[in-house]
Amino acid sequence: MTVLGIDLGTQSVKVAAVEATHDGRDATVVASASRPYPVDSPHPGWAQSDPQAWLAAVSDAAAEVLDRIGDTPVALGLSGQMHGVVLTDDTGAALRPAILWADTRSAEQARRIRADLGANTLARLGSAPFPGFAGVTLAWLAEHEADLLARARWALQPKDWLRLQLTGAVATDPSDASGTLLYDLVAGAWSEEAMVACRVRSDLLAPVQASGALAGMVRADPHLAGLPVATGGADAACGVHGLGLTVGRGALALGTGAQLSSVIATADPDDTLRTHTFATVGRVGEAFYRLGAVQSGGLALERVLAWLGADVAEAQRALAAGIRPGDPLFFPFVAGERSPYLDPDLRASWLGLSLSTTREAMLRSVLEGMAYTVAAAYAAIVESGAAPASPLTVLGGGSRDPAYVALLATALGISLRPAAVADATVIGAARLGADVVGESFPALAVAAPGAGAHGIVEPAHNAIVSERQQRWVADAPSSQRGQSSE
């Protein structure tokens, strides 16, 4: 049985044909294709995209995949980037470019909403207000594009807009709804209080249904016509589903940012608001996960490599040579930070540059600072009562660097299991597609050999790292300890 998974990312889409292995214990991608599309920034801090470019990219990638497989897919599942907003008219046509999760134009609205709602209500919504979240973006639109908002019929998440174009069906699922700042996780419904604070009409929001429910049949794309389509889920939640994580288990995904997830049985709001609580894919109220969302991952590394004219391999060699006591400390907040700092205005800096500082030291300090930022997010998850079991699965581009994984294990103080997988999100989407035809589909097998016993990387007792990590935390400005999110 072949199922298609579509993962609508920020800068590209991936379409994959997924099958179970012969023993039925693992899911595997038998063919895949990706297509890029641009993210536009017409003003500083803006991040938006043309939804029609998404649709064209999906059609093109799907055609390639279908040409390469010998089996006819039985269903299709969707995953998509979280938090964005696509405003549509009553025909489903986008009224303006989609505003994406990385957009920071709504910082002022985020501060107002936090003051209006207060910590207790925000904890039920799962997050502190942050620019780029749908509710906060809609508050900005209410102030700056009120006429356009008045004309809108729907305010949809990216994957929900894509499904509307494919099937004509309007819906969302618990995992994406819970990332809008408009959804009460405890009640399992849209929040009237949040809609008032964000100035959102209730009729703009799609009905919420199970992630694996049948949402419609493809009618618009000739390559996919007739396929049943699942409601789908948010990309982070689909990644959790693709890995088959159950309550008490967690994962660390390393890419442009870093995402630390820990599956929990009940909403159990984090009153400190230093982490996010989102619904997993599934039925309303089925399960949840605590998320430490770190923006300062590969994004910070990419910027520093450009500044210094270096490449990733050079930075990895620098780290492998070992951290030195005299290295500078790097705070990697090139675009603000989320967990646990919740401050979009943070910016990157080096501390301790001197005449003796080498290029090599600066490069490894970037990876070191990224690891300490991830560790701060992990500590917030632990302090919220949602510590994941050891070992923690680690995946993504950063998981392929042994020195960086070893540093992360030491900084976090937990055993890590590198997973040689790249398709957790799209496989999670495909698993939802299988649900609509009543089939059970396996998750990814994530064990990876070659990193100690059974692929496990253990924390090391490293006095230099311990001392520098403590100094990194102590030397961070107060805003970097979560004090400036008011």
Sequence and secondary structure as in RCSB ss.txt:
>XXXX:A:sequence
MTVLGIDLGTQSVKVAAVEATHDGRDATVVASASRPYPVDSPHPGWAQSDPQAWLAAVSDAAAEVLDRIGDTPVA
LGLSGQMHGVVLTDDTGAALRPAILWADTRSAEQARRIRADLGANTLARLGSAPFPGFAGVTLAWLAEHEADLLA
RARWALQPKDWLRLQLTGAVATDPSDASGTLLYDLVAGAWSEEAMVACRVRSDLLAPVQASGALAGMVRADPHLA
GLPVATGGADAACGVHGLGLTVGRGALALGTGAQLSSVIATADPDDTLRTHTFATVGRVGEAFYRLGAVQSGGLA
LERVLAWLGADVAEAQRALAAGIRPGDPLFFPFVAGERSPYLDPDLRASWLGLSLSTTREAMLRSVLEGMAYTVA
AAYAAIVESGAAPASPLTVLGGGSRDPAYVALLATALGISLRPAAVADATVIGAARLGADVVGESFPALAVAAPG
AGAHGIVEPAHNAIVSERQQRWVADAPSSQRGQSSE
>XXXX:A:secstr
  EEEEEE SSEEEEEEEEE TTSS EEEEEEEEEE   B SSTT  EE HHHHHHHHHHHHHHHHHH SS    
EEEEE SS BEEE TTS BSS EE TT  TTHHHHHHHHHHHHHHHHHHHTS   TTSHHHHHHHHHHH HHHHH
H SEEE HHHHHHHHHHS   B HHHHTTTT EETTTTEE HHHHHHHT  GGGS  B  TTSEEEE  S TTTT
T EEE  EEHHHHHHHHTT  TT EEEEESSSEEEEEEESS    TT SSEEEE SSSTTS EEEEEEE  SHHH
HHHHHHHHT  HHHHHHHHHT   TTS EEE  TT B TTT BTT   EEE   TT  HHHHHHHHHHHHHHHHH
HHHHHHHHTT    SSEEEEEGGGG HHHHHHHHHHHTS EEE   S HHHHHHHHHHHHTTT          SS
SSGGG B     HHHHHHHHHHHHHS GGGGTT   
